[in-house]
């Protein structure tokens, strides 16, 4: 889930080139990466404390 934004942004950059499409894709997918990192930290912390 953390790598999905990078793949989407890179793919749109390869396809669209110099347009706003990669930036729009970043706005849509970066929250997924943040959610993945946050979820990993929360679950990892919970497993360590248990």
Residue pairs with C-beta under 8 A, 6 or more apart in sequence:
1 32
1 33
1 35
1 36
1 39
2 33
2 36
2 37
2 40
3 33
4 29
4 32
4 33
4 36
5 26
5 29
5 30
5 32
5 33
6 33
8 25
8 28
8 29
9 22
9 25
9 26
9 29
12 21
12 22
12 25
13 22
15 21
16 22
